[in-house]
Amino acid sequence: ASGNIVHNLSQIDWSNREQYSWAKEFDTKIAGAIEEKDYQKILDFQSWGNISRLAQPSYDHLLPLFPLL
């Protein structure tokens, strides 16, 4: 699965080394669901609201994860 859990190049601020809170939250939710083997939660990621839209504005980088679930 060669994708990115968070992939939104339009939001990158190259002058700022801080992580966006929405990116950390999305990554944490995905990682937690993988650890808990709650694969349905991952498949329902679009229902997570704004963090999903920001972390994955197009889903092509997250989709490679799905066949592994």
N, CA, C and O of each residue as an XYZ file, in Angstrom:
276
protein
N       0.866     -1.178      0.000
C       0.000      0.000      0.000
C       0.899      1.224      0.000
O       1.421      1.617      1.043
N       1.075      1.806     -1.129
C       1.954      2.974     -1.221
C       1.115      4.220     -1.429
O       0.968      4.707     -2.550
N       0.584      4.713     -0.371
C      -0.191      5.947     -0.412
C       0.255      6.834      0.728
O       1.230      6.535      1.417
N      -0.444      7.899      0.918
C      -0.161      8.801      2.032
C      -1.426      8.912      2.866
O      -2.510      9.138      2.328
N      -1.295      8.757      4.156
C      -2.455      8.882      5.021
C      -2.977     10.315      4.973
O      -4.188     10.528      4.911
N      -2.095     11.280      4.999
C      -2.475     12.685      4.840
C      -1.794     13.194      3.584
O      -0.573     13.116      3.445
N      -2.599     13.716      2.671
C      -2.023     14.168      1.400
C      -2.807     15.366      0.886
O      -3.813     15.212      0.193
N      -2.342     16.548      1.227
C      -2.966     17.774      0.751
C      -1.862     18.789      0.462
O      -1.525     19.618      1.308
N      -1.315     18.712     -0.725
C      -0.199     19.586     -1.091
C      -0.590     21.060     -1.122
O       0.264     21.930     -0.947
N      -1.869     21.347     -1.344
C      -2.280     22.752     -1.405
C      -2.223     23.429     -0.042
O      -2.247     24.658      0.032
N      -2.148     22.661      1.030
C      -2.110     23.235      2.373
C      -0.703     23.328      2.954
O      -0.536     23.821      4.070
N       0.305     22.870      2.232
C       1.666     22.885      2.766
C       2.164     24.321      2.908
O       2.056     25.131      1.988
N       2.700     24.604      4.058
C       3.354     25.886      4.324
C       4.828     25.574      4.573
O       5.209     25.206      5.685
N       5.639     25.717      3.560
C       7.042     25.323      3.630
C       7.836     26.153      4.653
O       8.916     25.740      5.074
N       7.313     27.304      5.048
C       8.029     28.139      6.015
C       7.684     27.775      7.461
O       8.305     28.285      8.393
N       6.714     26.911      7.647
C       6.248     26.555      8.980
C       6.531     25.075      9.243
O       6.122     24.218      8.460
N       7.218     24.777     10.324
C       7.557     23.388     10.640
C       6.511     22.728     11.537
O       6.651     21.559     11.896
N       5.478     23.460     11.894
C       4.415     22.922     12.739
C       3.517     21.992     11.925
O       3.304     22.201     10.730
N       3.003     20.978     12.584
C       2.030     20.099     11.947
C       0.643     20.692     12.136
O       0.344     21.302     13.163
N      -0.187     20.506     11.141
C      -1.570     20.963     11.261
C      -2.328     20.026     12.192
O      -2.145     18.810     12.139
N      -3.168     20.582     13.033
C      -3.920     19.757     13.984
C      -4.840     18.780     13.261
O      -5.009     17.645     13.708
N      -5.439     19.209     12.141
C      -6.333     18.317     11.406
C      -5.561     17.154     10.795
O      -6.093     16.050     10.681
N      -4.314     17.391     10.403
C      -3.492     16.321      9.820
C      -3.114     15.307     10.898
O      -3.174     14.099     10.666
N      -2.730     15.794     12.064
C      -2.381     14.886     13.165
C      -3.602     14.085     13.609
O      -3.499     12.891     13.888
N      -4.762     14.748     13.672
C      -5.978     14.059     14.107
C      -6.372     12.964     13.115
O      -6.723     11.854     13.516
N      -6.313     13.277     11.830
C      -6.666     12.285     10.813
C      -5.702     11.106     10.864
O      -6.131      9.952     10.834
N      -4.420     11.382     10.940
C      -3.407     10.332     11.000
C      -3.604      9.460     12.243
O      -3.500      8.236     12.167
N      -3.883     10.080     13.366
C      -4.101      9.351     14.610
C      -5.332      8.461     14.524
O      -5.317      7.326     15.003
N      -6.402      8.974     13.914
C      -7.625      8.170     13.778
C      -7.396      6.962     12.872
O      -7.862      5.863     13.171
N      -6.688      7.161     11.781
C      -6.390      6.043     10.876
C      -5.516      5.018     11.596
O      -5.807      3.822     11.562
N      -4.451      5.478     12.245
C      -3.542      4.572     12.947
C      -4.282      3.803     14.041
O      -4.080      2.599     14.202
N      -5.122      4.487     14.778
C      -5.896      3.828     15.838
C      -6.830      2.772     15.292
O      -6.949      1.686     15.860
N      -7.496      3.087     14.189
C      -8.414      2.123     13.581
C      -7.661      0.901     13.061
O      -8.159     -0.220     13.159
N      -6.475      1.109     12.514
C      -5.658     -0.020     12.053
C      -5.255     -0.884     13.246
O      -5.377     -2.108     13.197
N      -4.781     -0.256     14.305
C      -4.369     -1.005     15.502
C      -5.522     -1.778     16.113
O      -5.336     -2.893     16.601
N      -6.724     -1.189     16.091
C      -7.914     -1.828     16.669
C      -8.581     -2.794     15.694
O      -9.545     -3.476     16.042
N      -8.062     -2.845     14.479
C      -8.654     -3.663     13.417
C     -10.113     -3.267     13.151
O     -10.955     -4.103     12.825
N     -10.381     -1.968     13.303
C     -11.713     -1.410     13.035
C     -11.708     -0.866     11.610
O     -11.685      0.344     11.385
N     -11.731     -1.780     10.669
C     -11.570     -1.417      9.265
C     -12.776     -0.654      8.723
O     -12.638      0.160      7.811
N     -13.949     -0.914      9.278
C     -15.124     -0.170      8.837
C     -14.972      1.315      9.140
O     -15.430      2.161      8.371
N     -14.334      1.627     10.250
C     -14.094      3.033     10.611
C     -13.257      3.716      9.532
O     -13.520      4.860      9.161
N     -12.250      3.006      9.035
C     -11.405      3.570      7.979
C     -12.208      3.754      6.700
O     -12.107      4.786      6.036
N     -12.998      2.757      6.361
C     -13.811      2.859      5.136
C     -14.818      4.001      5.217
O     -15.233      4.532      4.187
N     -15.210      4.380      6.416
C     -16.167      5.472      6.627
C     -15.476      6.806      6.895
O     -16.086      7.714      7.459
N     -14.219      6.933      6.499
C     -13.432      8.131      6.820
C     -14.081      9.421      6.342
O     -13.850     10.475      6.935
N     -14.876      9.369      5.303
C     -15.502     10.595      4.788
C     -16.499     11.180      5.781
O     -16.830     12.363      5.699
N     -16.976     10.376      6.705
C     -17.946     10.859      7.692
C     -17.265     11.587      8.854
O     -17.946     12.058      9.765
N     -15.941     11.684      8.835
C     -15.214     12.327      9.919
C     -15.211     13.846      9.804
O     -14.611     14.524     10.638
N     -15.851     14.373      8.814
C     -15.987     15.820      8.692
C     -14.815     16.510      8.026
O     -14.200     15.977      7.102
N     -14.519     17.696      8.508
C     -13.537     18.576      7.879
C     -12.135     17.974      7.836
O     -11.388     18.228      6.891
N     -11.763     17.175      8.845
C     -10.414     16.607      8.830
C     -10.220     15.690      7.631
O      -9.121     15.601      7.083
N     -11.280     15.012      7.225
C     -11.183     14.138      6.044
C     -11.014     14.945      4.768
O     -10.199     14.609      3.909
N     -11.784     15.996      4.656
C     -11.700     16.838      3.454
C     -10.334     17.509      3.340
O      -9.806     17.657      2.238
N      -9.765     17.911      4.461
C      -8.452     18.548      4.440
C      -7.331     17.536      4.240
O      -6.390     17.795      3.490
N      -7.422     16.387      4.904
C      -6.355     15.392      4.829
C      -6.336     14.664      3.494
O      -5.276     14.250      3.023
N      -7.503     14.507      2.884
C      -7.612     13.749      1.638
C      -8.567     14.462      0.669
O      -9.688     13.997      0.466
N      -8.144     15.578      0.072
C      -9.030     16.286     -0.855
C      -9.375     15.450     -2.087
O     -10.439     15.630     -2.679
N      -8.497     14.554     -2.469
C      -8.822     13.517     -3.453
C      -8.316     12.227     -2.831
O      -7.282     12.220     -2.164
N      -9.028     11.156     -3.042
C      -8.772      9.946     -2.268
C      -7.753      9.004     -2.899
O      -7.511      7.916     -2.376
N      -7.163      9.403     -3.999
C      -6.263      8.504     -4.718
C      -5.049      8.075     -3.901
O      -4.475      7.022     -4.176
N      -4.647      8.851     -2.917
C      -3.486      8.483     -2.107
C      -3.858      7.650     -0.888
O      -2.987      7.035     -0.272
N      -5.124      7.621     -0.535
C      -5.582      6.798      0.581
C      -6.109      5.453      0.094
O      -6.036      4.464      0.824
N      -6.627      5.399     -1.102
C      -7.234      4.178     -1.624
C      -6.317      2.956     -1.621
O      -6.826      1.850     -1.442
N      -5.001      3.077     -1.807
C      -4.156      1.882     -1.758
C      -4.199      1.147     -0.423
O      -3.826     -0.024     -0.355
N      -4.643      1.810      0.632
C      -4.762      1.162      1.923
C      -5.941      0.181      1.954
O      -5.877     -0.834      2.647
N      -6.994      0.466      1.224
C      -8.237     -0.287      1.339
C      -8.119     -1.776      1.020
O      -8.725     -2.571      1.739
N      -7.395     -2.207      0.008
C      -7.311     -3.660     -0.240
C      -6.632     -4.426      0.896
O      -6.792     -5.642      0.997
N      -5.890     -3.744      1.738
C      -5.214     -4.404      2.846
C      -6.099     -4.574      4.067
O      -5.738     -5.280      5.009
N      -7.273     -3.923      4.053
C      -8.140     -3.969      5.236
C      -8.867     -5.279      5.341
O      -9.638     -5.483      6.278
